[in-house]
């Protein structure tokens, strides 16, 4: 009995020790859990900036392409082999300078043959004109004789048949004169036709010498001696570099503020320059963009190369005493409206704002007060932020 009582006592002691140890372990775990940071309760650190009052220079930035205002795609007007190419790329030319000459031997031979034909026809005309002059004298003679014989026949001095014979001779001479005159007229018309044909050949010969239409630079050479030149095939491209333009596209949403005459800023040869917005096209293209052009001349074209991309800035105006926030604070919503997150009492508040304009990193907005803290874009974006969320503001 004693041994059994001892065993029961030992079991009870062990059980009590296990229970006591378990209680201590649970208590320790509860204390550890209580001391550990609870998930979702810690404030999220966010970078913030303070909205401020200031003046904003409203601008829009675009990417323009440098283009020549005058450019000539020089081609031949006749089909012929290229004889000489007298200018090369990047060479300056004056208006009228010869660029290319074409093989003109066949045309020159045709002109020589035409000149000979004209000279022969002119000789025929001169010979026939001598016949006309002679017949005119003959007609005048027989007219006088017929008049005299009619007078004598009326007086009975000669027979009437003799007078009629004289009249017939005068009529015959007049007929030959009319025929000679008609021949001279036909020869004259033939000469005019030949001369027109000769002038056409001489014009064609002039087409074999291709000249620069204006002062400029040869930007492209597309032909070599021996090539066949045909109408419409480009031989050279000449650009007038004294006047250039900056062409760019304006999105439809910018059109209410962009207009002709606004100041445009651009850089060339490491220098900042200004010009005026010269021209807006009357209609949008298929991409809902409006073509805009800035015309440059004089020193404004220095350092610019045709075809180069040039960033430019259109100055829309100035806004005084507006609330400015960094551009990285704006959130574009699917409905097209802008929002910002404002930190109030350690929590986020989503605020809808009206964008008044932008310049560089600054954006003028309506709906934010100066001094309020706005959240800047985070590394993971805006998806991890929500209105009412607890945050820790970090400058």
Secondary structure, 3 states (H helix, E strand, C coil): CHHHHHHHHHHHHHHHHHHHHHHHHHHHHHHHHHHCCCCCCCCEEEEEEECEEEEEEEEEEEEEEEEEEEEEEEEECCCEEEEEECCCCCCEECCCCEEEEECCHHHHHHHHHHHHHHHHHHHHHHHHHHHHHHHHHHHHHHHHHHHHHHHHHHHCCCCHHHHHHHHHHHHHHHHHHHHHHHHHHHHHHHHHHHHHHHHHHHHHHHHCEEECCCCEEEEEECCCCCCEECECCEEEEEEEEEEEEEEEEEEHHHCCCCCCCCEEEEEECCEEEEEECCEEEEEECCCCEEEEEEEEEHHHHCCCCCCCEEEEEEEEEEEEEEEEEEHHHCEECCCCCEEEEEEECCEEEEEEEEEEEEECCEEEEECCCCCCEEECCCCCCHHHCCCCCEEEEEC
